[in-house]
Amino acid sequence: MATLAMTTLDPQSRAARRGWSDLTIRNAFIIPTIVFLIVFNIFPLLYSLGYSFTDFRASTNAPANFVGLANYRALLNDPFIWSNFAITAKYVIVSVTGQVVVGFGVAMLLNRTIPFKGLITTLLLLPMMLSMAVVGLFWKLLYDPSFGIINYALGLGRFEWLSDPDMALYAVAITDIWMWSPFVMLLSLAGLSAVPKHLYEAAAIDRAGTFYTFFRITLPLVAPILMIAIIFRTMEAFKTFDLAFILTSQPSAELISIRLYKMAFQEWQTGMSSALAYIMLIMVVGITNIYVKYLNKVKER
């Protein structure tokens, strides 16, 4: 009877008076969504996939010639592209690791009764609500060697953060950590709040130490949601463009997304850049699948 009531329209409803069936109402909601996804997501993907097999240049009126896998071979044999991938991998490791350590650490501090906890949490979430461009320009001022507060606070004099080839990438990563650690903190807080309190009480009765409690109770139970945070932040860090593009022009901080931008909109190699975009997509999907498999193993424990 309950199933029948859920799948049958109320005879007094406006939809019933108009003669709408359940199938019509379902299609009225689903079909526009499917059309939107096809037009704005699937069609551009397929369109760019077709271009990746051509020598098309958007800056000319020349027709696109089919070149097969030539673009992919050229990119995979280009040492400069692999250098960009290596820089991106280094950035992802530093950035995501920093976000997890800082975000989870702050969540541990907030997972207790403290005054103004709600206000403090809200203030800590502000960085991730800001625009990437605004954050990039703001931190560019902080890194300025003449009047930047970072050099003053650390006593570094006129240290060139963004012009130093060895520090430019780390400067971008620090900015990304500041901006997105609150995201990891928010998910970690949700996981920590779901840990049963009686486990900590039992550990206290057994006189378990702080480290034992953390590695045997807290971390295993929070690990699944922490892995979800790592998956999202890894995908986003791999695609980072705004911060690195605004903060520095050092070749040592040229992420693969910046190389893609230059190839597509400065060199106008549309076909080649489309192929590079798909190589990036395949790598992100592969990395994500590894994370998801590990996440499933963590859930099974």
LOGU-169333 format. One record per residue (C-alpha): residue in one letter; z, x, y. Coordinates in steps of 0.25 Angstrom, whole numbers, padded with zeros to 4 digits, always signed. Each point is the difference from the previous one (the first is absolute). Layout:
LOGU-169333
AZXY ...
This chain:
LOGU-169333
M+0000+0000+0000 A+0003+0011+0010 T-0013+0007-0003 L-0007-0013+0002 A+0007-0002+0013 M-0004+0014+0005 T-0015-0002-0003 T-0001-0014+0005 L-0002-0004+0015 D+0010-0009+0006 P-0008-0014+0001 Q+0006-0001+0014 S-0004+0013+0005 R-0011+0002+0010 A-0008+0009-0010 A+0001-0012-0010 R-0005-0010+0010 R-0012+0009+0003 G-0003+0001-0015 W+0003+0015-0001 S+0003+0004-0014 D+0009+0012-0004 L-0013+0008-0003 T-0006-0002+0014 I+0013+0004+0007 R+0001+0012-0008 N-0014+0004+0003 A+0002-0003+0014 F+0011+0011+0001 I-0006+0010-0010 I-0015+0000+0004 P+0002+0005+0014 T+0009+0011-0004 I-0010+0005-0011 V-0012-0001+0011 F+0009+0008+0010 L+0003+0011-0011 I-0015+0001-0004 V-0005+0001+0015 F+0010+0009+0005 N+0004+0009-0012 I-0009-0001-0012 F-0013+0000+0008 P+0003+0012+0008 L+0005+0007-0012 L-0013-0002-0008 Y-0009+0002+0013 S+0007+0014+0002 L-0001+0003-0015 G-0015-0002+0001 Y-0001+0009+0012 S+0007+0011-0008 F-0012+0002-0008 T-0009+0002+0011 D-0003+0010+0012 F+0002-0011+0010 R+0004+0004+0014 A+0005-0011+0010 S-0005+0008+0012 T-0015-0001-0004 N-0010-0011-0003 A-0004+0008-0012 P+0000-0008-0013 A+0011+0003-0011 N-0006+0008-0011 F+0007-0001-0014 V+0005+0014-0004 G+0009-0005-0012 L+0012+0009-0002 A-0004+0011+0009 N+0010-0004+0011 Y+0012+0000-0010 R-0005+0014-0006 A-0001+0006+0014 L+0014-0005+0004 L+0007+0005-0013 N-0007+0013+0001 D+0004+0002+0014 P+0012+0010+0002 F+0003-0006+0014 I+0002-0014-0006 W+0009+0006-0011 S+0008+0007+0011 N+0002-0013+0008 F+0005-0007-0013 A+0010+0012-0002 I+0005-0002+0014 T+0001-0015-0002 A+0007+0002-0014 K+0010+0009+0007 Y+0002-0010+0012 V+0002-0011-0010 I+0011+0008-0008 V+0008+0004+0012 S-0001-0013+0007 V+0003-0010-0012 T+0011+0010-0005 G+0006+0000+0014 Q-0001-0015+0002 V+0007-0003-0014 V+0011+0010+0003 V+0003-0005+0014 G-0002-0014-0003 F+0008-0001-0013 G+0011+0009+0007 V+0001-0010+0012 A+0000-0012-0010 M+0012+0006-0007 L+0008+0002+0013 L-0003-0015+0004 N+0003-0005-0014 R+0015-0002+0004 T+0008-0009+0010 I-0002+0007+0014 P+0001-0006+0014 F-0013-0005+0006 K-0007+0002-0013 G-0011-0011+0003 L-0003+0006+0014 I+0000+0015-0005 T-0010-0005-0011 T-0009-0007+0010 L+0000+0012+0009 L-0004+0010-0012 L-0012-0009-0003 L-0006+0001+0014 P-0008+0012-0003 M-0009-0006-0011 M-0002-0012+0010 L-0007+0009+0010 S-0015+0003+0001 M-0005+0012-0007 A-0007+0004+0013 V+0013-0002+0009 V+0008+0008-0010 G-0010+0012+0000 L-0001+0001+0015 F+0016-0002+0001 W+0002+0012-0010 K-0011+0008+0006 L+0009+0000+0013 L+0012+0004-0009 Y-0007+0011-0006 D-0005+0005+0014 P+0004+0015+0002 S+0002-0001+0015 F+0009-0013+0001 G+0001-0005-0015 I+0015-0003-0004 I-0002+0005-0014 N-0001+0015+0004 Y+0011-0002+0010 A+0009-0006-0010 L-0003+0010-0011 G+0000+0012+0010 L-0014+0004-0003 G-0005+0003+0014 R-0015-0002+0001 F-0003-0002-0015 E-0014-0006-0002 W+0002-0010-0011 L-0014-0007+0001 S-0008+0013+0003 D+0007+0008-0011 P-0009+0000-0012 D+0012+0002-0009 M+0008-0011+0006 A-0010-0011+0004 L+0000-0007-0013 Y+0015+0000-0001 A+0001-0006+0014 V-0009-0011-0004 A+0008-0002-0013 I+0013-0001+0008 T-0005-0010+0009 D-0005-0009-0012 I+0014+0002-0006 W+0007-0005+0013 M-0010-0012+0000 W+0001-0004-0014 S+0013+0004-0006 P+0005-0014+0005 F-0009-0007-0010 V+0006+0008-0012 M+0013-0003+0006 L-0002-0015+0000 L-0005+0000-0014 S+0011+0009-0005 L+0011-0009+0007 A-0006-0012-0008 G+0001+0008-0013 L+0014+0005+0003 S+0005-0014+0004 A-0004-0005-0014 V+0008+0010-0008 P+0011-0007-0007 K+0014+0003+0007 H+0007+0000-0014 L-0007+0012-0004 Y+0006+0008+0011 E+0013-0006-0003 A-0001+0004-0015 A-0004+0014+0004 A+0012+0001+0010 I+0009-0004-0012 D-0006+0011-0009 R+0002+0010+0012 A-0015+0003+0000 G-0003+0010+0011 T-0009-0003+0012 F-0012+0007-0006 Y+0001-0006-0013 T+0001-0014+0006 F-0013+0003+0009 F-0008+0006-0012 R+0005-0010-0011 I+0001-0013+0008 T-0006+0000+0014 L-0013+0008-0002 P-0005-0006-0013 L+0002-0014+0005 V-0006+0002+0013 A-0012+0009-0006 P-0010-0012-0002 I+0001-0005+0015 L+0000+0015+0005 M-0013+0002-0009 I-0006-0012+0007 A+0003+0006+0014 I-0006+0014-0005 I-0013-0007-0005 F-0002-0007+0014 R+0003+0012+0008 T-0008+0010-0008 M-0012-0009+0002 E+0002-0001+0014 A+0003+0015+0002 F-0013+0003-0007 K-0008-0008+0010 T+0008+0005+0012 F-0010+0001+0012 D+0006-0004+0013 L+0012+0009+0001 A-0007+0013-0004 F-0012-0003+0009 I+0009-0003+0012 L+0010+0011-0002 T-0009+0012-0003 S-0014+0006-0002 Q+0004+0012-0008 P-0009+0002-0012 S+0013+0002-0009 A+0004-0014+0003 E-0014-0006-0002 L+0003-0011-0011 I-0011-0006-0008 S+0000-0013+0008 I-0003+0009+0013 R-0012+0007-0008 L-0005-0014-0004 Y+0001-0005+0015 K-0008+0013+0005 M-0010-0001-0011 A-0003-0015+0003 F+0001-0001+0015 Q-0002+0014+0005 E-0011+0005-0010 W-0005-0014-0003 Q-0001+0003-0015 T+0002-0014-0004 G-0005+0001-0014 M+0009+0013-0003 S+0012-0006+0007 S-0001-0013-0008 A+0000+0009-0013 L+0012+0008+0006 A+0007-0014+0002 Y-0002-0004-0014 I+0005+0014-0005 M+0013-0003+0008 L+0001-0014-0006 I-0001+0005-0014 M+0010+0011+0002 V+0010-0010+0007 V-0002-0010-0012 G+0002+0011-0010 I+0013+0005+0007 T+0005-0015+0001 N-0003-0002-0015 I+0009+0012-0004 Y+0011-0006+0009 V-0001-0014-0006 K+0000+0006-0014 Y+0013+0008+0003 L+0006-0013+0007 N-0003-0008-0013 K+0008+0011-0008 V+0011+0000+0010 K+0001-0015-0001 E+0001+0000-0015 R+0012+0010+0000 
